[in-house]
């Protein structure tokens, strides 16, 4: 099993931090248009025991977590009809596994994206897709008269003290909420002048210091404590966001990070989520192929896809050089379409980075969280890791608009001929 969404074990915490750091490595020189969230439909919840009633309760708890993450708001749990949807949680599962972690029984689950999206649409709830804005979070924390900047970890070193704790809490909250978030380079941690500008929420110097890191939106946040409460106040810069200050208060760092991320998610979802009426009965996914260099290649790609059982229709949406983007309407779940494509060796899976093998950009995986012993109860095939992030390729404004409007993660392949399978010269 891979890392979980809730109940962060030591391995989970390290894996999420590494995944977040990999986001920064993927965005080197220019601003991104979006990042793709994988694992949006996965959940990891505690259960009291392995009885059928506890397992059923685990299904429902996991689906609650997924509904919040995919809709972008906890308000979805208050909608009329949500209890009926939760009662059908088992029917939406692709796979699950029950295990032990530090004496606690836990259930890790993967739900079907299409089924969940349709369920949300039936509730008249919005659906926030897999391609989401990346927020560069400049966060200054004042505690006992001292201010610290939360940064990414330096290579081979860990940020110490309260800044490390705050970063951990924000990473955990962002992972649970499916919200892409990165922090400034650690080189700025000792810049007192920059820290003062951040505290005063002076955007110009922060934007200048952000050059070289990719992002869609910059957030300037200051956190301070008064009595028994922590307060965060922040402003946004970028993507035409309202520049007025927003705030949240809570009793602990974990609660405050969760409140902040909830507000951010609701704000983004209000702009980019698809309304219930636009969640089509026949879902469609963008399939991007490199190496399509001739009309014959194009014909063979379309013919191959049309021959696959889940595919209902194939339409070309964009051609740029040797890169072809197809809109593929399909039936069933997205993983079923991927399994059919994987059977044809002419489709070589890639990630969003040109000619980079898919496994190079995924978060590290382990067979189980530290201290966890798997106990069977697992359906085949589906991965149940928690949310991780990968970049989308740089494009134009239309690419960005298409990405944010898409409900499903973009599938990337390289087209190549395969002897004996009717390759590009068949």
C-alpha positions in Angstrom: 0.0 0.0 0.0 1.1 3.6 -0.6 0.9 6.5 1.7 -2.3 7.5 3.4 -4.3 10.7 3.4 -5.3 10.9 7.1 -3.5 9.5 10.2 0.0 10.5 9.2 2.6 7.9 10.0 6.2 8.9 10.0 6.6 7.3 6.5 3.5 9.1 5.3 4.8 12.5 6.5 8.1 12.0 4.8 6.5 10.8 1.6 4.1 13.7 1.3 7.0 16.2 2.0 9.0 14.5 -0.7 6.0 14.7 -3.1 5.6 18.4 -2.4 9.3 18.9 -2.9 9.1 17.1 -6.2 6.5 19.7 -7.3 9.1 22.4 -7.0 11.6 20.4 -9.0 9.1 19.9 -11.8 8.5 23.7 -12.1 11.9 25.1 -12.8 11.8 28.2 -15.0 8.4 29.4 -15.9 4.9 29.7 -14.3 2.7 26.6 -14.5 -0.8 26.7 -15.9 -2.0 24.0 -13.5 -1.0 20.8 -11.7 -2.7 17.5 -11.8 -3.8 16.0 -8.6 -3.6 12.2 -8.5 -5.3 10.3 -5.7 -8.2 12.7 -5.3 -10.6 9.7 -5.0 -8.5 7.8 -2.4 -9.0 7.8 1.4 -7.4 6.3 4.5 -9.6 6.2 7.6 -9.4 4.5 11.0 -11.9 1.8 11.9 -12.7 0.3 15.3 -12.3 -3.3 14.2 -12.7 -5.6 11.1 -16.4 -6.5 11.6 -18.8 -5.9 8.8 -20.4 -3.0 10.5 -17.1 -1.3 11.1 -16.0 -1.8 7.6 -19.2 -0.4 6.3 -18.7 2.7 8.5 -15.2 2.9 7.0 -16.6 3.0 3.5 -18.8 5.9 4.4 -16.1 7.8 6.3 -13.8 7.4 3.3 -16.4 8.6 0.9 -17.1 11.7 3.1 -13.5 12.6 2.8 -13.5 12.2 -1.0 -16.8 14.2 -1.5 -15.3 17.1 0.4 -12.0 17.0 -1.6 -13.7 16.7 -5.0 -16.5 19.3 -4.4 -14.0 21.7 -2.7 -16.3 22.4 0.3 -17.3 20.7 3.5 -20.8 22.1 2.9 -21.4 19.1 0.5 -22.0 17.0 3.6 -25.0 19.1 4.6 -26.8 18.6 1.2 -30.1 16.8 1.0 -29.6 13.3 -0.2 -25.9 12.9 0.9 -26.8 10.2 3.4 -28.3 8.2 0.7 -25.2 8.5 -1.4 -23.0 7.6 1.6 -25.1 4.4 2.2 -24.0 3.3 -1.3 -20.3 3.9 -0.7 -19.3 0.3 -1.2 -20.8 0.3 -4.7 -18.4 3.2 -5.7 -15.3 1.4 -4.5 -12.6 0.3 -6.9 -10.4 -1.3 -4.2 -9.8 -1.3 -0.5 -7.4 -2.8 2.1 -7.7 -3.2 5.8 -4.4 -3.0 7.8 -2.9 -2.2 11.2 -0.9 0.9 12.0 0.5 1.3 15.5 -2.3 -0.8 17.0 -5.0 1.0 15.1 -7.1 -0.7 12.3 -7.2 1.4 9.2 -8.9 1.1 5.9 -7.4 2.5 2.6 -9.8 2.9 -0.3 -9.9 4.0 -3.9 -13.3 5.2 -5.2 -14.3 5.4 -8.9 -14.0 9.0 -10.2 -16.9 8.7 -12.6 -19.2 7.2 -10.0 -18.3 9.9 -7.4 -18.7 12.7 -9.9 -22.1 11.5 -10.9 -23.1 11.1 -7.2 -22.1 14.7 -6.6 -24.1 15.8 -9.7 -27.1 14.0 -8.3 -26.8 16.0 -5.2 -26.6 19.2 -7.3 -23.1 19.7 -6.0 -20.2 21.1 -8.0 -17.3 18.9 -9.1 -13.8 20.3 -8.9 -11.6 18.6 -11.5 -8.2 17.0 -11.2 -6.3 20.0 -12.6 -5.9 22.7 -10.0 -4.1 26.0 -9.4 -0.7 25.8 -7.7 -0.4 28.2 -4.7 3.0 29.5 -3.6 2.5 30.1 0.1 4.7 32.8 1.7 3.9 32.3 5.4 5.5 34.2 8.3 4.8 32.9 11.9 5.3 35.2 14.9 5.6 33.4 18.2 6.9 34.8 21.5 8.2 37.9 19.7 10.1 36.0 17.0 9.2 35.6 13.4 10.0 32.7 11.1 9.5 32.1 7.4 8.1 28.7 6.4 10.2 27.4 3.5 10.7 24.2 1.6 13.3 21.9 3.2 16.9 22.4 2.1 18.6 19.4 0.4 19.7 17.0 3.1 18.5 19.3 5.9 15.3 19.9 7.9 14.0 23.2 9.0 13.9 23.2 12.8 11.5 24.6 15.4 8.0 25.9 15.0 8.5 26.6 11.3 8.9 22.9 10.6 5.8 22.1 12.6 3.8 24.7 10.7 5.0 23.4 7.4 4.1 19.9 8.3 0.5 21.0 9.3 0.0 22.9 6.1 1.4 20.0 4.0 -1.0 17.6 5.8 -4.0 19.9 5.3 -3.2 20.6 1.7 -2.8 16.9 1.0 -6.1 16.0 2.6 -7.8 18.8 0.7 -6.3 18.0 -2.6 -4.9 21.5 -2.8 -1.5 22.0 -4.6 0.8 24.1 -2.3 4.5 24.9 -2.3 6.7 27.1 -0.1 9.6 29.5 -0.9 13.1 28.4 -1.4 15.0 27.9 1.9 17.6 30.5 0.9 15.1 33.1 2.1 14.7 31.8 5.6 17.3 34.2 7.0 16.2 37.3 5.0 14.9 39.6 7.8 14.1 42.4 5.4 12.0 40.1 3.2 10.3 38.8 6.3 9.3 42.3 7.2 7.9 42.9 3.8 5.9 39.7 4.0 4.6 40.7 7.4 3.5 44.0 6.0 2.0 42.2 2.9 4.1 44.3 0.4 3.6 42.3 -2.7 6.3 43.7 -5.0 9.4 42.3 -3.2 7.6 39.0 -2.6 6.8 38.7 -6.3 10.4 39.5 -7.2 11.7 36.8 -4.8 9.2 34.3 -6.3 10.9 34.5 -9.7 12.2 31.1 -10.7 9.5 29.2 -8.8 6.4 28.3 -10.8 2.9 29.0 -9.4 -0.5 30.3 -10.4 -1.2 32.3 -7.3 1.0 33.8 -4.5 -0.4 34.0 -1.0 1.2 36.3 1.6 0.2 35.2 5.1 1.1 36.3 8.6 0.3 34.1 11.6 0.4 35.3 15.2 -0.9 34.2 18.5 -3.1 36.1 20.9 -4.1 34.4 24.1 -5.2 30.9 23.3 -5.9 31.5 19.7 -3.8 31.5 16.5 -4.8 33.9 13.8 -3.8 33.9 10.1 -4.4 36.8 7.8 -3.5 36.6 4.1 -3.9 38.2 0.7 -3.7 36.6 -2.8 -1.8 37.9 -5.9 -2.4 36.4 -9.3 -5.1 35.0 -11.6 -7.3 38.1 -11.0 -7.9 37.1 -7.3 -9.6 39.6 -5.0 -6.6 41.3 -3.2 -8.5 42.0 0.0 -7.3 40.4 3.2 -8.9 37.2 4.5 -8.5 35.6 7.9 -9.0 32.5 10.0 -8.5 31.7 13.7 -8.1 28.4 15.6 -6.7 27.0 18.8 -3.9 24.9 17.4 -1.6 24.9 14.3 -3.4 21.9 12.9 -6.8 23.4 13.2 -5.7 26.7 11.7 -4.0 25.0 8.8 -7.1 23.0 8.1 -9.3 26.2 8.2 -7.0 28.1 5.9 -6.9 25.2 3.4 -10.7 24.8 3.5 -11.1 28.5 2.7 -8.6 28.3 -0.2 -10.3 25.2 -1.6 -13.7 26.8 -1.4 -12.5 29.9 -3.2 -10.8 28.0 -6.0 -13.7 25.6 -6.4 -16.1 28.5 -6.7 -14.1 29.6 -9.7 -13.2 26.3 -11.4 -15.6 23.6 -10.3 -18.0 22.3 -12.9 -21.7 22.7 -12.2 -23.8 19.6 -11.6 -25.7 20.1 -14.9 -22.4 20.0 -16.9 -21.3 16.6 -15.5 -22.0 14.5 -18.6 -23.5 11.0 -18.5 -20.7 10.0 -20.9 -17.4 11.2 -19.3 -14.5 12.4 -21.5 -10.8 12.6 -20.9 -8.0 14.3 -22.7 -5.4 11.8 -24.1 -2.2 13.5 -25.1 0.2 11.6 -27.5 3.7 12.5 -28.6 5.2 11.0 -31.7 2.2 11.4 -34.0 4.0 12.8 -37.0 1.9 11.7 -40.0 -1.7 11.3 -41.1 -1.1 7.6 -41.0 -0.1 7.8 -37.3 -3.2 9.9 -36.6 -5.4 7.3 -38.3 -3.9 4.4 -36.5 -4.2 6.1 -33.1 -7.9 6.9 -33.6 -8.5 3.4 -35.0 -6.8 1.8 -32.0 -8.8 3.8 -29.5 -12.1 3.3 -31.3 -11.6 -0.5 -31.1 -11.4 -0.4 -27.3 -14.6 -1.6 -25.6 -14.9 1.4 -23.1 -14.4 4.0 -25.9 -17.6 5.7 -27.1 -16.1 8.4 -29.3 -12.8 10.0 -30.3 -12.4 13.6 -31.4 -9.2 15.7 -32.1 -9.0 18.8 -30.0 -5.5 20.1 -30.5 -2.4 19.3 -32.7 0.9 21.0 -31.9 4.0 19.7 -33.7 4.2 16.0 -33.0 1.8 16.3 -30.0 -1.8 15.3 -30.6 -4.5 15.8 -28.0 -7.7 13.7 -28.3 -10.9 14.0 -26.4 -12.0 10.4 -25.6 -15.5 9.8 -24.4 -15.7 6.5 -22.5 -18.1 4.3 -20.5 -17.4 2.8 -17.1 -14.5 4.1 -14.9 -11.4 5.8 -16.0 -9.1 3.0 -14.8 -10.9 0.6 -17.1 -10.0 2.8 -20.1 -6.4 3.0 -18.9 -6.2 -0.8 -18.6 -7.4 -1.2 -22.2 -4.9 1.3 -23.5 -2.1 -0.5 -21.5 -2.9 -3.7 -23.5 -1.7 -2.0 -26.7 2.1 -1.6 -26.7 2.0 1.2 -29.2 0.8 3.5 -26.3 3.8 4.1 -24.0 2.7 5.8 -20.8 4.4 9.1 -19.9 3.9 11.8 -17.4 3.3 15.4 -18.4 7.0 16.2 -18.8 8.2 15.6 -22.4 9.6 12.1 -22.8 9.9 11.5 -19.1 8.8 8.1 -17.9 5.7 8.2 -15.7 7.4 6.6 -12.7 10.0 9.4 -12.5 7.4 12.0 -11.4 5.4 9.9 -9.0 5.7 10.2 -5.3 7.8 7.4 -3.7 5.8 4.4 -2.8 6.1 1.7 -0.2 4.4 -1.6 0.3 2.8 -0.3 3.5 3.0 2.5 6.0 5.6 2.0 8.7 4.3 -0.4 11.3 1.3 -1.4 9.2 0.6 -5.0 8.4 -1.8 -5.7 5.5 -4.7 -8.1 6.0 -6.0 -9.0 2.6 -9.4 -7.6 1.7 -8.1 -6.0 -1.4 -9.6 -5.8 -4.9 -7.2 -5.9 -7.8 -5.5 -3.2 -9.8 -6.3 0.2 -8.4 -3.7 2.2 -6.6 -4.9 3.6 -3.2 -2.1 6.2 -2.5 -3.1 9.6 -1.3 -3.1 12.8 -3.3 0.2 13.7 -5.1 0.9 16.4 -7.6 2.6 16.5 -11.0 3.0 19.4 -13.5 1.1 19.9 -16.7 3.2 21.0 -19.7 3.5 24.7 -20.4 1.0 25.9 -23.0 -1.1 28.8 -24.1 -4.2 30.4 -22.5 -6.4 27.9 -24.2 -4.5 25.0 -22.8 -4.8 26.5 -19.3 -8.6 27.0 -19.7 -9.0 23.5 -21.0 -7.0 22.1 -18.1 -9.0 23.8 -15.4 -12.3 22.8 -17.0 -11.4 19.1 -17.3 -12.8 16.8 -14.6 -10.3 14.0 -15.1 -6.5 13.9 -15.0 -4.9 14.1 -18.5 -3.5 10.8 -19.8 -0.1 11.1 -21.5 1.4 8.6 -23.9 4.0 8.3 -26.6 2.9 6.7 -29.8 5.3 4.1 -31.3 4.9 1.2 -33.8 4.7 -2.3 -32.4 5.6 -5.2 -34.7 2.8 -7.6 -35.0 0.2 -5.2 -33.6 -0.5 -3.1 -36.6 1.8 -0.2 -35.7 2.1 3.1 -37.5 3.0 1.4 -40.7 0.2 -1.1 -40.7 
